[in-house]
Amino acid sequence: MERGKLYICPTPIGNLEDISFRTIRILEEADLIAAEDTRHTIKLLNHYDIKKPLTSYHEHNIKEKGMELIERLNNGTNIALVSDAGMPGISDPGEALIGEAIDEGIEVIVLPGATASITALVGSGLPTDKFIFEGFLSPKKNERVKELKRIKEYKYTTIIYEAPHRLLNLLEDMLDALGERKISISRELTKKYEETFRGTIDEALNYFRDSGVRGEFVLILEGNQEEEVEEEVDIESLLRKFIEEGMTKKEAVKKIAHEYGVAKNEVYRISVKISE
């Protein structure tokens, strides 16, 4: 028996017109549509008059339903996987099913389409040549602060997702951990009340405190612009210091190369002219 195929079908992130002809065709041809929330997806299917069996696949049934879907794929069922909005597999349970299907040798076909992260990035005005996707940070403050301390060192633009009830807390933590940086924050992308704020973290905090917080958010954060200052290592002085403290020349060479990140052969070259 020929095995089924798993089609990854991106759906509109807001405006229902943002769907490809190919995605509509695959949804019409699939034997089964696996949806994050069937109540949400049925609205899209009704809009395009698509009548296909639906099954739920979400974070609360990810293990048992994943096994069931893999079994059906192995038995020849073609399945279209959709999330509530955008590309399945990005910050949603689809990631697990895709990995399991690949491990089983099932053909996975990804269709291109709407993605909130890239849409927000392109409209941010911040550099797009290199960027890092962080998705949702931890809802726990201590863990979130640790993550922000790591993000602080990134030189590239960073993409972060956040839910409305945590946005102000995240911005407060960002201001404490990162200081002032440029930031672009988009909400309700492609919808009637789409909005993008561009400014600094402090300005964003004040803006959303005053205007209120509604919708899902994509934050595009400027990378660390601080210039790295490289300290010049005075190898000869260090060698003399360590030798005077009782180290052998060989021990001193090894210590400097290891602790100061200097090539060992370079340290050894300089050590030759120093008499113990």
C-alpha positions as CSV (number, residue, x, y, z in Angstrom):
1,M,0.0,0.0,0.0
2,E,1.3,3.5,-0.9
3,R,1.7,5.7,2.1
4,G,0.0,9.0,2.5
5,K,1.7,12.4,2.4
6,L,1.7,15.1,5.0
7,Y,1.0,18.5,3.6
8,I,2.0,21.6,5.7
9,C,-0.6,24.2,4.8
10,P,-0.1,27.8,5.9
11,T,-3.3,29.7,6.5
12,P,-4.0,33.4,6.7
13,I,-2.7,35.3,9.7
14,G,-5.7,37.6,9.5
15,N,-7.0,38.6,6.1
16,L,-8.7,35.5,4.5
17,E,-7.5,36.6,1.1
18,D,-3.9,35.8,2.1
19,I,-4.0,32.1,1.0
20,S,-2.6,30.6,-2.2
21,F,-4.6,28.8,-4.9
22,R,-2.4,25.8,-4.2
23,T,-3.2,25.7,-0.5
24,I,-6.9,25.8,-1.3
25,R,-6.5,22.9,-3.8
26,I,-4.6,20.8,-1.3
27,L,-7.2,21.4,1.4
28,E,-9.9,20.3,-1.1
29,E,-7.9,17.2,-2.2
30,A,-6.7,16.0,1.2
31,D,-8.4,13.0,2.9
32,L,-8.2,14.6,6.3
33,I,-7.4,18.1,7.7
34,A,-5.6,18.2,11.1
35,A,-6.3,21.5,12.7
36,E,-5.0,23.2,15.9
37,D,-8.6,24.4,16.6
38,T,-11.3,22.9,14.4
39,R,-13.7,25.6,15.4
40,H,-11.4,28.2,14.1
41,T,-10.4,26.3,10.9
42,I,-14.0,25.5,9.9
43,K,-14.6,29.3,9.4
44,L,-11.8,29.3,6.8
45,L,-13.1,26.1,5.1
46,N,-16.6,27.5,5.0
47,H,-15.3,30.7,3.5
48,Y,-13.8,28.7,0.6
49,D,-16.6,26.1,0.5
50,I,-14.2,23.3,1.4
51,K,-15.9,20.3,2.9
52,K,-13.4,17.8,4.3
53,P,-13.2,15.8,7.5
54,L,-11.5,17.7,10.3
55,T,-9.7,16.3,13.3
56,S,-8.1,18.3,16.2
57,Y,-4.3,18.2,16.8
58,H,-3.1,20.5,19.5
59,E,-0.7,20.8,22.5
60,H,-3.0,18.8,24.8
61,N,-3.4,15.7,22.6
62,I,-0.1,16.0,20.8
63,K,1.2,12.5,21.8
64,E,-1.9,10.3,21.3
65,K,-3.2,12.2,18.3
66,G,0.2,12.3,16.7
67,M,0.5,8.5,16.9
68,E,-3.0,8.2,15.3
69,L,-2.1,10.6,12.5
70,I,1.2,8.8,11.8
71,E,-0.7,5.5,11.6
72,R,-3.2,6.9,9.2
73,L,-0.4,8.3,7.0
74,N,1.2,4.9,7.0
75,N,-2.1,3.5,5.8
76,G,-2.4,5.8,2.8
77,T,-4.3,8.8,4.2
78,N,-3.2,12.2,2.8
79,I,-3.3,14.7,5.6
80,A,-3.2,18.5,5.4
81,L,-1.9,20.1,8.6
82,V,-3.0,23.6,9.5
83,S,-2.5,25.8,12.5
84,D,-4.9,28.6,13.7
85,A,-2.9,31.1,11.6
86,G,0.3,31.2,9.6
87,M,2.8,28.4,9.0
88,P,2.3,25.2,11.0
89,G,5.4,24.1,12.9
90,I,6.4,27.6,14.0
91,S,5.7,27.9,17.7
92,D,2.9,25.4,17.5
93,P,2.4,21.6,17.9
94,G,2.9,20.9,14.2
95,E,6.7,20.8,14.8
96,A,6.3,17.4,16.6
97,L,4.2,15.8,13.9
98,I,6.5,17.0,11.2
99,G,9.5,15.5,13.0
100,E,7.7,12.2,13.6
101,A,6.6,11.9,10.0
102,I,10.1,12.5,8.7
103,D,11.4,9.9,11.2
104,E,8.9,7.4,9.7
105,G,10.0,8.1,6.2
106,I,6.7,9.8,5.3
107,E,6.8,12.4,2.6
108,V,6.4,15.9,4.0
109,I,5.4,18.7,1.6
110,V,5.6,22.2,2.9
111,L,3.6,24.9,1.0
112,P,4.8,28.5,1.2
113,G,2.5,31.1,2.7
114,A,1.8,33.7,5.4
115,T,4.1,33.9,8.4
116,A,3.6,36.6,11.1
117,S,7.3,36.7,12.0
118,I,8.6,37.5,8.5
119,T,5.8,39.9,7.8
120,A,6.6,41.9,11.0
121,L,10.3,41.7,10.3
122,V,10.1,43.1,6.9
123,G,7.9,46.0,8.1
124,S,10.1,46.8,11.1
125,G,12.7,49.0,9.4
126,L,15.4,47.0,11.3
127,P,18.1,45.0,9.5
128,T,16.8,41.9,7.8
129,D,20.0,40.4,6.3
130,K,20.6,38.3,9.5
131,F,18.1,37.6,12.2
132,I,17.3,35.3,15.1
133,F,13.9,33.8,15.8
134,E,13.2,33.3,19.6
135,G,9.5,32.8,19.5
136,F,7.8,32.9,22.9
137,L,10.0,33.5,25.9
138,S,9.2,31.9,29.3
139,P,6.0,33.1,31.1
140,K,8.0,32.9,34.3
141,K,9.8,36.1,35.2
142,N,13.1,34.5,36.4
143,E,13.4,32.3,33.4
144,R,12.5,35.2,31.1
145,V,15.1,37.4,32.6
146,K,17.8,34.7,32.0
147,E,16.6,34.5,28.4
148,L,16.9,38.2,27.9
149,K,20.4,38.3,29.3
150,R,21.3,35.8,26.6
151,I,19.5,37.8,23.9
152,K,21.3,40.9,25.1
153,E,24.5,39.7,23.4
154,Y,22.9,39.0,20.0
155,K,24.3,41.2,17.3
156,Y,21.4,40.5,15.0
157,T,17.8,41.5,14.9
158,T,15.7,39.2,17.1
159,I,12.1,38.1,16.6
160,I,9.9,37.5,19.7
161,Y,6.3,36.5,20.0
162,E,4.2,37.5,23.0
163,A,0.6,37.2,24.3
164,P,-1.3,40.4,25.2
165,H,-1.5,39.7,28.9
166,R,2.3,39.4,29.2
167,L,3.4,42.2,26.9
168,L,3.9,45.0,29.5
169,N,5.8,42.6,31.8
170,L,8.1,41.6,28.9
171,L,8.8,45.2,27.9
172,E,9.6,46.1,31.6
173,D,12.0,43.1,31.7
174,M,13.5,44.1,28.4
175,L,14.2,47.7,29.6
176,D,15.9,46.4,32.7
177,A,17.9,43.7,31.0
178,L,18.8,45.4,27.7
179,G,18.5,49.1,28.3
180,E,17.3,51.3,25.4
181,R,17.1,49.7,22.0
182,K,15.1,50.2,18.9
183,I,12.0,48.0,18.7
184,S,9.1,47.4,16.3
185,I,5.9,45.8,17.7
186,S,3.2,44.6,15.4
187,R,-0.3,43.4,16.3
188,E,-3.4,42.2,14.4
189,L,-1.2,41.8,11.2
190,T,-3.2,41.9,7.9
191,K,-6.5,42.6,9.8
192,K,-8.6,45.8,9.8
193,Y,-7.0,47.2,12.9
194,E,-3.4,46.2,12.1
195,E,-0.9,48.3,13.9
196,T,2.9,48.6,14.1
197,F,4.7,50.6,16.7
198,R,8.3,51.7,16.0
199,G,10.5,53.4,18.6
200,T,12.5,52.5,21.6
201,I,11.7,49.9,24.3
202,D,10.9,52.7,26.8
203,E,8.7,54.5,24.3
204,A,6.9,51.2,23.5
205,L,6.2,50.6,27.2
206,N,4.7,54.0,27.7
207,Y,2.7,53.7,24.5
208,F,1.1,50.4,25.3
209,R,0.5,51.4,28.9
210,D,-1.6,54.3,27.6
211,S,-3.2,52.7,24.5
212,G,-4.0,49.3,26.0
213,V,-3.0,45.8,25.0
214,R,-5.0,43.8,22.5
215,G,-4.2,41.1,20.0
216,E,-1.2,38.8,19.6
217,F,2.2,40.6,19.3
218,V,5.3,40.2,17.2
219,L,8.3,42.1,18.6
220,I,11.3,42.9,16.4
221,L,14.3,43.8,18.5
222,E,17.4,45.6,17.4
223,G,20.6,43.7,17.9
224,N,23.4,44.7,20.3
225,Q,25.2,47.7,18.6
226,E,27.9,48.0,21.2
227,E,31.4,47.8,19.8
228,E,33.5,45.0,21.1
229,V,36.7,46.4,22.6
230,E,39.5,43.9,22.3
231,E,42.1,44.2,25.0
232,E,45.6,43.8,23.8
233,V,47.4,41.0,25.7
234,D,51.0,41.9,26.8
235,I,52.3,38.3,26.5
236,E,55.8,39.1,27.5
237,S,54.8,40.9,30.7
238,L,52.5,38.0,31.6
239,L,55.2,35.4,31.0
240,R,57.7,37.3,33.2
241,K,55.0,37.7,35.9
242,F,54.1,34.0,36.0
243,I,57.7,32.9,35.9
244,E,58.6,35.2,38.8
245,E,55.7,33.7,40.7
246,G,57.3,30.3,40.4
247,M,55.9,28.7,37.2
248,T,58.1,27.0,34.6
249,K,58.2,28.6,31.2
250,K,56.1,25.7,29.8
251,E,53.4,26.1,32.5
252,A,53.3,29.9,31.9
253,V,52.9,29.4,28.1
254,K,50.1,26.9,28.6
255,K,48.3,29.2,31.1
256,I,48.4,32.3,28.9
257,A,47.2,30.4,25.8
258,H,44.3,28.9,27.7
259,E,43.1,31.9,29.7
260,Y,43.7,34.7,27.2
261,G,42.8,32.9,24.0
262,V,46.2,33.4,22.4
263,A,47.6,30.9,20.0
264,K,50.1,28.7,21.9
265,N,52.8,28.9,19.2
266,E,52.6,32.7,19.4
267,V,53.1,32.6,23.2
268,Y,56.0,30.1,22.8
269,R,57.7,32.3,20.2
270,I,57.8,35.2,22.6
271,S,58.8,33.0,25.5
272,V,62.0,31.9,23.7
273,K,63.7,35.3,24.3
274,I,62.9,35.2,28.1
275,S,65.4,33.4,30.3
276,E,64.1,31.7,33.3
